[in-house]
C-alpha cells in the first residue's frame, strides 16, 4: 500500500539524516518521498472527485 511505502521511506530518510549520510543520498530519498506523497494525494483526490460526482 502506498501509505506503507511512504512510512518506510520517511523512516529511511530520517535515519540517513541522523547518521549524517552524504547529502546526495538524503536528497535522493527526499525526492523519492515527495513523489510518493504526491502520488498518494493525487490518487486520494481522484477518489474524492469520483465520490462527489456519484
Secondary structure, DSSP 8 states (H G I E B T S, - for coil): -HHHHHHHHHHHHHHHHHTT--HHHHHHHHHHHHHHHHHHHHHHHHHHHHHHH-
